């Protein structure tokens, strides 16, 4: 059963969720360029050992995300979204403060463990969006969350690198300021989105653990299928952080500057697609066709990336590949229509946990495949094998989505023009409007 969309939701609430996700990404992006060097400094400049430790840091972070995203989602289903989001922001800020001050590697490692726990609020943020957004606008709002990811990943590493040149600990301190400022802001402006009558009667550990969250959703076959689609998308996306820098240097001879420019354009295209185009595409084609279109563009785009013989060919494929960004918001919107409102947090927790599993295992697959290519000194199309693997994964996701989303026929028809707002270029696009009179005002 779908909850009734609030008649006059506070505009600041969804803007806060957008800002929360953006600041979380900025906070983590800021430390990306400096964390390996900080680890290296604790090991007397031993680069090989630092690389091993950094791998453990990355693994434990994603492992904590896997375990605690469904826990936070279940807690938000029981106690409300607001306290979980605010405590997560506060805990994340205090954790960055710890990492900015510690002087031993074990304490820094503990700080990273805590980061993985406290940063697991994305599931709750997505559940908040599902709570307060009318069904016909959820894909657009989830797209705005995706845009926050894109913006954060574009600008944060560059800023973090600049700050790290001044002081290795400075990016951590800036991250502290961002998280705590967001906590204070949210404390005063963020309303609760889940009223007591729609909360689960008790917190159930059996459903809060990652496997339990997935077991809970077994009664929603379409949701399980779409979750597998999102898992494959998350797995394929890891080709970027795992091998893109090495691939661009090996195949095209690009240095750090050209790689940085290219990733910036990727981020800008993602922001344009998820922040602006998706609502027009959903309005024209419906959520199911939008999902299939996005997956099709992702399959073709990754294949073109892998086959590109030169840099200009790679750039030409970027607009096509960018359109795969419409797939995830469309899939999430379809899923929220199927799940009871008391279980939205667990749904988003299950999605985030599977994404964390992808983050644990995908780098190993992609880096080993790329290592095999370089060891064989292959500079032809085989050099792009990692993007070929990503293309296959997204293609499989298309087949699954085509099969499991056939029941989403009520969203296949183009949405009435009256319920799709005009294009807005800033965070005000997250403002929630009441459902059109006589329209579907329930999930």
C-alpha positions in Angstrom: 0.0 0.0 0.0 1.3 3.4 -0.9 1.3 6.3 1.7 -0.4 9.5 0.9 2.0 12.2 -0.3 2.0 15.1 2.1 0.0 18.0 0.9 2.5 20.7 1.8 5.9 19.1 2.4 8.7 21.4 3.5 10.9 22.3 0.6 14.0 22.5 2.9 13.6 18.8 3.8 14.5 17.3 0.4 17.1 20.0 -0.2 18.7 18.8 3.0 18.7 15.2 1.8 20.4 16.4 -1.4 22.9 18.4 0.6 23.5 15.5 3.0 24.4 13.1 0.2 26.5 15.7 -1.5 28.4 16.5 1.7 28.9 12.8 2.4 30.5 12.4 -1.0 32.5 15.5 -0.7 33.8 14.4 2.7 35.0 11.1 1.3 36.3 12.5 -1.9 38.4 15.1 -0.1 40.4 12.4 1.6 40.9 10.1 -1.5 44.1 11.9 -2.7 45.7 12.0 0.8 44.7 8.9 2.6 47.3 6.6 0.8 50.0 9.2 1.6 49.0 9.4 5.2 49.2 5.6 5.5 52.6 5.7 3.8 53.8 8.2 6.4 52.9 5.8 9.2 55.0 3.1 7.5 58.2 5.1 7.0 57.6 5.6 3.3 57.3 1.9 2.5 55.2 2.1 -0.7 54.4 -1.6 -1.3 53.4 -2.1 2.3 51.3 1.1 2.2 49.5 -0.3 -0.9 48.6 -3.5 0.9 47.3 -1.5 3.9 45.3 0.8 1.7 43.7 -2.3 0.1 42.6 -3.4 3.6 41.3 0.1 4.3 39.1 0.0 1.2 37.9 -3.6 1.9 37.0 -2.9 5.5 35.1 0.2 4.6 33.0 -1.6 2.1 32.5 -4.5 4.4 31.1 -2.1 7.1 28.8 -0.6 4.5 27.6 -4.0 3.6 26.7 -4.9 7.2 25.4 -1.6 8.5 23.4 -0.1 5.6 20.5 -2.5 6.2 20.8 -1.9 10.0 20.4 1.8 9.5 17.6 1.3 7.1 15.8 -1.0 9.6 16.4 1.5 12.5 14.9 4.3 10.4 11.8 2.1 9.7 11.4 1.7 13.5 12.4 5.0 14.9 12.1 7.4 12.0 14.4 8.8 9.3 15.4 12.0 11.1 17.3 10.6 14.1 19.2 8.1 12.0 20.3 10.7 9.4 21.3 13.2 12.0 23.2 10.8 14.2 25.0 9.5 11.1 26.1 13.0 10.2 27.3 13.7 13.7 29.1 10.4 14.0 30.8 10.9 10.6 32.0 14.3 11.6 33.4 13.1 14.9 35.1 10.1 13.1 36.8 12.4 10.6 38.0 14.5 13.6 39.5 11.3 15.0 41.3 10.5 11.8 42.6 14.0 11.5 44.3 13.7 15.0 45.5 10.1 15.4 49.2 9.4 15.0 49.2 5.6 14.7 48.1 3.3 11.9 45.9 1.0 14.0 43.9 4.0 15.2 43.6 5.3 11.7 42.3 1.9 10.6 39.7 2.0 13.4 38.7 5.4 12.2 38.1 3.9 8.7 36.0 1.1 10.3 33.8 3.7 12.0 33.6 5.7 8.8 32.1 2.7 7.1 29.5 2.4 9.8 28.5 6.0 10.1 28.5 6.6 6.4 25.8 4.0 5.9 23.0 6.6 5.8 22.5 6.6 2.0 19.8 3.9 2.5 17.9 6.1 4.9 18.3 9.1 2.7 16.7 7.2 -0.2 14.0 5.9 2.1 13.3 9.6 3.1 12.9 10.4 -0.6 10.4 7.6 -1.1 8.5 8.7 2.0 7.8 12.3 0.8 7.9 12.1 -3.0 4.7 11.3 -5.0 5.1 8.2 -7.1 5.3 10.0 -10.4 8.2 12.1 -9.2 10.4 9.5 -7.5 12.6 8.8 -10.5 13.4 12.5 -10.8 14.2 12.8 -7.1 16.4 9.7 -7.1 18.1 11.2 -10.1 18.9 14.3 -8.1 20.5 12.1 -5.5 22.6 10.6 -8.3 23.5 14.1 -9.4 24.8 14.8 -5.9 27.1 11.7 -6.3 28.3 13.0 -9.7 29.0 16.5 -8.5 30.8 15.3 -5.4 33.1 12.8 -7.2 34.0 15.5 -9.8 35.1 18.3 -7.5 36.0 16.6 -4.2 39.2 14.8 -5.2 40.5 17.9 -6.9 39.9 20.0 -3.8 41.3 17.3 -1.6 44.5 17.2 -3.6 44.9 20.9 -3.4 44.3 20.9 0.3 46.6 18.0 0.8 49.5 19.9 -0.8 49.1 22.4 2.0 48.8 19.8 4.8 48.0 16.1 4.7 45.6 16.4 7.5 43.8 19.5 6.2 41.3 17.5 4.0 40.2 15.6 7.1 39.6 18.8 9.0 37.6 20.3 6.2 35.5 17.1 6.1 34.9 17.5 9.8 33.6 21.0 9.2 31.3 19.9 6.4 29.7 17.0 8.3 29.2 18.9 11.6 27.8 22.0 9.7 25.3 19.7 7.9 24.3 18.1 11.3 23.6 21.5 12.8 21.7 22.6 9.7 19.6 19.4 9.6 18.9 19.6 13.3 17.0 22.8 12.7 15.4 22.3 9.3 14.9 18.5 8.8 11.3 17.3 9.6 10.5 13.6 10.2 9.1 11.9 7.1 7.8 8.7 8.6 5.0 9.3 11.1 4.6 6.8 14.0 1.6 5.0 12.6 3.7 4.0 9.5 6.7 2.7 11.4 7.4 -1.0 12.1 6.3 -2.0 15.6 9.7 -3.3 16.6 13.3 -3.5 15.5 14.0 -7.0 14.2 17.7 -8.0 14.0 16.8 -10.9 11.8 15.6 -8.5 9.1 18.2 -5.8 9.8 21.2 -7.9 8.9 22.1 -7.9 5.1 20.9 -11.4 4.5 17.8 -10.9 6.5 17.0 -7.8 4.6 17.1 -9.7 1.4 15.1 -12.6 2.8 12.4 -10.1 3.9 12.1 -8.9 0.3 11.6 -12.5 -1.1 7.9 -11.9 -1.1 8.5 -9.1 -3.7 9.9 -11.1 -6.7 10.0 -8.0 -9.0 12.0 -6.1 -6.3 14.5 -8.9 -6.0 15.0 -9.0 -9.7 15.6 -5.2 -9.8 18.0 -5.4 -6.9 20.1 -7.8 -8.9 20.0 -5.3 -11.8 21.3 -2.6 -9.4 24.0 -4.9 -8.1 25.2 -5.5 -11.7 25.2 -1.8 -12.3 27.2 -1.1 -9.2 29.7 -3.9 -10.1 30.1 -2.5 -13.7 30.6 1.0 -12.4 33.6 -0.1 -10.4 35.5 -0.3 -13.7 36.1 3.5 -13.4 37.9 3.7 -10.1 39.6 0.3 -10.6 41.3 0.6 -14.0 40.3 3.8 -15.8 43.5 5.7 -14.9 45.7 2.8 -15.8 43.8 2.0 -19.0 43.9 5.7 -20.2 47.6 5.8 -19.7 48.3 2.4 -21.3 45.9 2.8 -24.3 46.0 6.5 -25.0 49.1 7.8 -23.2 47.1 10.2 -21.1 48.7 11.8 -18.1 47.0 12.8 -14.8 45.8 16.1 -16.2 44.0 14.6 -19.2 42.5 11.9 -17.0 41.2 14.6 -14.6 39.6 16.5 -17.4 37.9 13.4 -18.8 36.6 12.3 -15.4 35.3 15.9 -14.9 33.4 15.7 -18.1 32.0 12.3 -17.1 30.8 13.8 -13.9 29.2 16.8 -15.6 27.4 14.6 -18.1 26.1 12.4 -15.3 24.8 15.5 -13.4 23.0 16.8 -16.6 21.4 13.4 -17.2 20.4 12.6 -13.6 19.6 16.2 -12.6 17.7 17.4 -15.7 17.1 14.9 -18.5 15.7 12.0 -16.4 12.4 13.7 -15.6 11.7 14.5 -19.2 12.7 10.9 -20.3 10.4 9.3 -17.6 7.6 11.7 -18.6 7.9 10.6 -22.2 8.5 6.9 -21.9 7.5 5.8 -18.4 9.8 4.2 -15.8 10.1 0.7 -17.3 11.2 2.0 -20.8 13.5 4.5 -19.1 15.2 1.7 -17.2 15.6 -0.4 -20.4 16.9 2.6 -22.4 19.4 3.4 -19.7 20.7 -0.1 -19.6 20.9 -0.3 -23.4 22.9 2.9 -23.5 25.2 1.6 -20.8 25.9 -1.6 -22.6 26.7 0.2 -25.9 28.7 2.9 -24.1 31.0 0.5 -22.2 31.5 -1.5 -25.4 32.5 1.6 -27.3 34.9 2.6 -24.4 36.6 -0.7 -24.7 36.9 -0.7 -28.5 38.0 3.0 -28.7 41.3 3.1 -30.7 42.1 6.7 -29.6 41.1 9.4 -27.1 38.7 11.2 -29.5 36.8 8.0 -30.1 36.5 7.5 -26.3 35.2 11.0 -25.8 32.6 10.5 -28.6 31.2 7.5 -26.7 30.8 9.5 -23.4 27.4 11.0 -24.1 26.0 7.6 -24.9 27.5 6.0 -21.8 26.3 8.9 -19.7 22.6 8.0 -20.5 23.0 4.8 -18.5 22.6 7.1 -15.5 18.8 7.1 -16.0 18.6 3.4 -15.2 19.3 3.4 -11.5 16.7 6.1 -10.5 14.1 4.4 -12.7 14.8 1.0 -11.1 14.6 2.5 -7.6 11.3 4.3 -8.4 9.8 1.0 -9.7 10.9 -0.8 -6.6 9.4 1.8 -4.2 6.0 1.2 -5.8 6.1 -2.5 -4.9 7.3 -2.3 -1.2 5.2 -1.5 1.8 6.0 1.9 3.3 7.1 0.4 6.6 9.8 -1.5 4.7 11.3 1.3 2.5 14.3 1.6 4.8 15.1 -2.1 4.6 14.7 -2.0 0.8 17.2 0.8 0.4 19.5 -1.0 2.9 19.4 -4.1 0.9 20.3 -2.2 -2.3 23.2 -0.4 -0.6 24.5 -3.7 0.9 24.7 -5.3 -2.5 26.4 -2.3 -3.9 29.0 -2.7 -1.1 29.6 -6.3 -2.1 30.3 -5.1 -5.6 32.8 -2.6 -4.1 34.5 -5.4 -2.3 34.9 -7.8 -5.2 34.8 -5.8 -8.4 38.2 -4.2 -8.1 39.9 -7.6 -8.0 38.2 -8.8 -11.1 38.9 -5.7 -13.1 42.5 -5.1 -12.0 43.4 -8.8 -12.6 41.8 -8.7 -16.1 43.7 -5.5 -16.9 47.0 -7.0 -15.5 46.6 -10.0 -17.8 46.3 -7.6 -20.8 49.3 -5.6 -19.9 51.5 -8.6 -19.2 50.7 -9.9 -22.7 51.5 -6.4 -24.1 48.2 -6.2 -25.9 47.5 -2.7 -27.3 44.6 -3.6 -29.6 40.9 -3.9 -28.7 41.8 -6.4 -26.0 43.3 -3.5 -24.0 39.8 -2.5 -23.2 38.8 -5.9 -21.8 37.7 -4.4 -18.5 35.1 -2.1 -20.2 34.0 -5.1 -22.3 33.4 -7.0 -19.0 31.4 -4.0 -17.8 29.4 -4.0 -21.0 28.5 -7.7 -20.6 27.4 -7.1 -17.0 25.1 -4.2 -18.0 23.8 -6.3 -20.9 22.8 -9.1 -18.5 21.2 -6.5 -16.3 19.1 -5.4 -19.3 17.8 -8.9 -19.9 16.9 -9.3 -16.2 15.2 -5.9 -16.1 13.2 -6.7 -19.3 11.9 -9.8 -17.7 11.1 -8.7 -14.1 9.8 -5.2 -14.9 7.0 -6.4 -17.2 4.6 -6.1 -14.3 5.3 -2.4 -14.0 2.9 -1.6 -16.8 1.1 1.1 -14.9 4.3 3.2 -15.2 4.9 2.4 -18.9 2.7 5.1 -20.2 4.1 8.6 -20.4 3.2 10.6 -17.3 0.7 13.4 -17.7 2.5 16.7 -18.4 0.8 18.3 -15.5 2.7 16.3 -12.9 6.1 16.8 -14.4 7.7 20.1 -13.3 9.6 22.4 -15.6 13.4 22.0 -15.7 15.1 23.5 -12.7 18.8 23.9 -12.5 19.4 23.9 -8.8 18.4 22.0 -5.6 14.9 23.6 -5.7 14.1 20.8 -8.2 13.7 18.6 -5.1 10.6 20.5 -4.0 7.8 18.0 -3.7 4.4 19.0 -5.1 1.1 17.4 -4.2 -0.1 14.7 -6.6 -2.4 16.0 -9.4 -6.1 16.0 -8.4 -7.6 12.8 -9.4 -4.1 11.3 -10.0 -2.3 8.6 -8.1 -1.4 10.1 -4.8 -0.4 6.8 -3.2 2.6 4.6 -3.6 
